Amino acid sequence: MAVIVKFFIVLLNKATPLRRFSWLVITVSLSLTPLLFSGTVFADVEGGAEQLRQFVRNSKTAEGEFVQQQLRAPKANEPQDKGLKVVRQTQGRFVFQRPGRFIWDTQKPYEQKLIADGKQLILWDKDLNQATFRPAGQALATTPAAILFGETSLDQHFDLVDGEDRLGMKWVTLNPKKNPNAKNGNDLPYTKISVGMINGLPKALELIDGLGSVVLVTLDKIQLNLNLPANRFSFTPPAGAEVLRLN
């Protein structure tokens, strides 16, 4: 995960301030989002943890829509009874295919794409007319993306804990297992990762960092286990675009 984060820190320095937060969030949230989908729907009596395991085992491809929000607690001079405040929102579409391929296509309020084609990570910014390429390699292998785009067991990387029923969803918390090679025990920038399920289907992904910032990703119009064309994850920068290649 640290390799991916460093990659995007370099890219963010070239982006506009409005976009800097969203790329780091997209990297992590996308790494987690596709694990929520499967062709199997089962009764809501199943705990969230077991449902999540079923999704990981059964999902091969998926497409859908997302809304991603950055939330914060109200400041001292703001009403305290309104709950968390939305400070930024993006929306778009996603598609993934195991192992190692995905597209996270932000369409509003600006157009950007994060693409993994199985060999490299590609960041395309339409407004900047800029494409940045980086080899995927270990950047994906040691992150939650390994669960989503590989064939490894979810329990190999996380301890799954069934949580409370909240907002009409069954929540499950993903506690990363300690990595002896990581400075703080694991490489993730979030202190809490939770998934909300309704009737066997994922509806929300909640990420909380050490400063209390919350990222909420909600999912809709999901189509599961589609036959995707071989070139679905190919990307060629348009003529005249600036191309950066990072090692």
N, C-alpha and C positions, 0 to 999 in steps of 0.2 A: 504494500500500500504506500509506503514511503516513497517508492520510485515514482508512482503515479502522481502523488501529491507534488513532488519536486518538479515533475514535468509540467504540471498545470500552473505552478507558481511562476515558472519562466514565461508561460503563455500569457498569464494574467497581467504581467508587467507590460505586455504589448496591447492589452485590451483597454477599453474605456472603463472608468471606475464603476459604472453601473453594472458591468458584466463580471467583475472580478470575483464576487462572492459565488455567483451561480455556477461557474465552471468546476470549482472544487466540490460543491454540493452535488452537481450532476454526476461527477465521477463516482462518488460513493453511493449516491442513491440509485443510480443506474446499476451499479454492481450488485445491488440488492434487489431491485424491483423485479426482474424477470423470474426470480426463484419463486414468485408467488403464483405462477400459473401452471395449470395442468388440464388435461382433458377429462379428469375425473372429478365429479362433484358428489359429495357425500353429506350425510346428515350433520347438522350443526351440533349434535350431541358429542361429536369428536372434539377433543381439546385442540386448541390452536396449534400446539407443538406438533401433534401427529398429523394434522391437516397440512402443515408446512412441509413435513417430511414427504408426504404423498405428492405434493406439488413438485418438489425437487426431483423425485423419482420419475414422474410421468410427463413433465413438460419438456417438449423438444423444440417447439417454435411457438411464437405468439406475436400478435400485433394489438395495439390499443392506443388509447389516449391518456394523457396525464395532465394534472395540474399540480404545480410545485409551489409551495408557499414558504417564505422565510417569516417566522413569527418571533415576537419578543414580548416580554412582560411589560405592562404599562409603567411609564416613568412616574416619578414622585408627583409631578405637576399634572398628570393625566388622570381621568376617571379610573378608579380601581375596580369597578364592578363590570367592566366590559370584557374581561378575560384577555387572552393574548391578542396582540395587535399584528395585523399583516403588514409587513414593511416592504415586501417584494413578492411578486407573483409572475410565474412564467407558465406557459402551456404549450402542448404540442402532441406529437405522436412518438411511439417507440415500436421497435420490432427486434426480436432476437432469435437466434438459432444456435443450439448447442452443437459443438463446443466452440466458444470463442468469438462469436459473431453477434454484433448488435448495432443498432442505430438509435440514438436519442436525439430526436429532431425537434428543437425548440422553434416554434413558429410565431409566438407572441410573447413579449412586445417587440422582439427582434428575432432575426432568423440566424440560427446557428445549428450546427450538427456535430455530434460526437459519434464517431464510427470506429468499430473494431471489425476488421475483416478476417480475423484469425491469425494474422501475422503482425499487424501494426495498429496503432491507435492514430486516428486522424481527427483533427479539430478544424472544422471549416466555419469561417465567419464571413457571411455574405457582405455585410456592411464594410468590413475591413478588406474584403476581397483577398483573404489570406487563408492558406491551408498549412497546417503544421502536422508533420508525420513523426512518429516515434515507434520503434520496435516494441511490440507487446511483451513477449517473452516472460521473464520473471515478474514483470510489473503486474501481470494478471495472475500468475501462478500462486502468489503468496497472499492474495486478497480474497474478499468474499466473492469476487468474480469467478474464482476457481470453482466455487459451488455451482454458480449459475451456468457457466459456459463449459465446464468440464463434467466429469462423471463421478466426482468424489462425493462422499457422504456428508450431509449437512452436519452431522454430529462429530465429524472429524475436526471441524473448525470452530464450532459453537456449542455451548451448553444452552439448550432450549428450555425455557421456563414458562409454563402457562401463567398468564396474568389475569387481571380482573376483566370483567365485562364492562366496557365503557363505550359510550356513544353508539350503543347498539351493536358493538363488535366484540368478538372474542380476541383478546390480545395475547401475543406470545413475545417474550423478550429473548433476544439473541445475545448471549454473553460470549464474547470472543475468548477462546482458550488462550492461555498464556503462550507467548512465543519467546523462548529463551534468548533469541538473538535480537529482540526488539528492546529499545531503550526503556520503555515504560511497560513492558510485559506483552504489549501487542502494538500493531502498527496503525490502528484505526484512530481517526481524529475525533470519534464520537464516544461519549461515555455511556450512552444507552441507545439501543436499536430495538424497535418494536414493530410488529406487524399486526394489523387489525383484519379480522376475517368475519365474513357474514355468510352463513349457510354454505360453508366450504369454499367461498370465493374471496379473494383479497380485495380490500377496499382502501387500505391506508398503510403507509410506511412512515414511521416517525423516528427522526434522528435528533438526538440532543447532545450538544457538545459541552465541554467543561465550563463554559461561560454562561450556560443556561439558554443559549440560542436553540430554537427548535425549527427543524425543517419537516414539513408535512407534505408528503406526496400522495395524492389521491388518484385512483385509477378507474377507467371507465371504458365501455365498448370493447371489451377484450375478446379477441378471436384466438382460439387455441389450436395448436398442432396443425398449422397450415402447411401446404406444400409451397415452399418459397423457391423462386428461380435462382439458379446458380449465381447469377450476377447481382443479386439483390443487395449485397454488401460491398460492391465495388464502388470506388469513387475516383474520378479523374478531375483535377482542378480545371476550371475553365481557362481558356486562353487569356493571358495577361495577369492572372492571379499571382500574388506573392507566395512562394513555396518555401517553407522552412523545414529542414530535416535535422532532427535531434537524435543523438546516439544515446 
